[in-house]
Amino acid sequence: MTSTGNVVKPSGMVTGSLIAISFGTVFILVNSGGLPTPWPLIIRVAGVLAAAVLLVALFRKARIPTNAGGPADINGFTDRRYWIIVAAEVVALFGGLFLINSVWERPELAIAWIATVVGVHFFALAWAWRLPLFHGLGAVMTVLGLAGFVIAASGGSEATIALVAGVGSGVALLATVAVALRRAAG
């Protein structure tokens, strides 16, 4: 949070929301392609429209000074803990993807792994930044990622894995931005 007199603005809300909107949209666009026609187009258009609405709402909110309360003096993206969490996430992502793709030759599991690792990283960010909302996002994304593994183990298709673990994670990211914007407005 940054403060000027009695006006308090969430310092990382815009940046964090932009990151979540970007990754959420990518999750949706990339992982809906294996579905039968017309679903990829419908899901992609809905995802892009949702992202556009969130961007408009975010930029409108970013221009309005607020008196929203919340944890003060959080360093956000400059905090050493953030970079340790991101470094651990990168090692887990690429290490797991190497095993999934090169050793086990199961590329259909990649999105389930990505969703699981990203979900777990939100628990650490929730702790570091004292943002309880991230516990919910972390839980949803972790469950969606693990559900992707269960679907694979049950003989489900790659498209179904991508829909649940990938598109579902994208929706979770966009929904979290919507919840954060609603809380900031209230």
N, C-alpha and C positions, 0 to 999 in steps of 0.2 A: 504494500500500500504506500502511496505517496500522499503527502499532506501539504496543503498551502492554506494557512489560516484554519478555517473551519470546513474547508472543502477536502474531502477524502476521495481518492480514486484508486481502484485496484490496479497496481502497476503491471501485473502480469496477465490481467484478464484479456486484453486485446491480443497480445502475442500468443498466449496459450490457446485462445479461441481460434485464432488464425491457423495455428498448427493442427488443432483438432479438426477444424473444418477441412483443411487440405488433406490430411491423412484419412479422414472419414470418407471424403469424396473418392479418393484413390481406392480405398478398400472396396467401395461400392462399384466403381467403374471396372476395376480389374477382375473382380471376382464374380460378376454376374454374367460373363460371356459364355459360360458353358451350359446355360439353361436353354430350353427349347424356345423358339420364336413364339410370341413376341416379347417374352419376359425380359431378355437383356435390355431391350430398348425401353420398356416401361420402367424397369428398376433404375436404369441409368438416368433417364429423364427426371424421375422422381428425386433421385439423389442430388442431381445438379440443381434442380429447383429448390430443394430444401437447403442446400448449401448457399444458394443465392439469397434466399430469404434470411438466413442466419447472418450472412455478411452485411446485408442492409441493416438488420437489427443491431448488429455489433457496432457498426460505424455510427449509427445514430446514437447508441448508448455511449460510445467513446467520446462523443462531443458534448455530452451533458455531464456537468459536475454532479457528483453524488455525495451524500453523507453516509454512505453504506459503512457499516461497522465490519470489523473482521480483524484477523491477526495483523499486527503491525510489525514493521522491521523485518520482513521476510525478504531475503536477497534474491529469491527466485532463480532466474537463469544464470546469475553470477555466483550463486552459492556453490561451494565446493561439493556439498552433498549431492547436488543436482548432477554435476559432472561425473561423480563416482557412480551414481545410479545409471546414467546414460552409458558409461563405459561398460558396466556390468551387463546392461541390456544388449549392447553391441556384441560383446563376446558371446553371450548366450545365443543371440540370434544367429550369428554367422557360424558359430561352432555347431549348433543344432542343425542349421541348414546344410552345412557340409556333410554331416552324418546322414541326414535325410536324403539328400540328393546323390552324393558320391559313394557312400558306404552301403546304405540300405536300398538305394535306388527306388525311393518312394516319394517322388516329387509332389504327389497329390496331398501329402501330409504337410507340406511347407506352410500353407496358410494356417493350418491348425496350430503349428508351432509358433508362428509369428503372433497370432492372436493371444496365445497363452503367455508368451514372454512379455508382450506389450501389456497385457492385463496385469501380470505380476509387477511390472515396473510401476504401474499406477499406485499400488499399495505403498511402495517405497516413497513415491512422490507425495502421497497423502500424508505420510509421517513427516517427511522433510519440510513440507510447506504448510503443514497443519490445515489441510483441505479435506474435510470429511467426504465431500462429493466424489473425490477420486477413489475412495474405498468402494463406493458403488460401481463406478466405471471399471475399476480393476476386477471386481467380482464378476460383473457381467462378461467382460472380455475373456477372463480366464475360463469361465464356464463355457462360453461359446467355443473357445479354442479346444478345450477338453472334449466338448461334444463332437467336434470335428474328428478327433481321434476315435471316439466311440463309433461314429458313423462309419469310418474307414474299417474298423475292426468288425463291424457288423455287415460288411460287404456293400456299403453305400457307395454311390457314384462320386466321382471327383467333383461334379457340378453341385451335388448336395453338400459335400464338405465345404466347398467354396461359398455356397449360399449361407450356410449356418455360421461358419467361422469367419469368413471374409465380409460378406455383405452385412451380416449381423453385427460385426465389430464396427463397421462403418456407420451403421445406424446408431449404435451405442455412443460413438464419438459425437455425432451430430446432436443426438438427444441430450448429451451432457452439456453441450454448448447452450442449447435451448434452456435447460434447467438453470445454468449459471446466469444467463441473461435475465431470466425471469426473477431469480433471487436478487440480482443486482438492481432490478427495477423496483422491487418491493420493499 
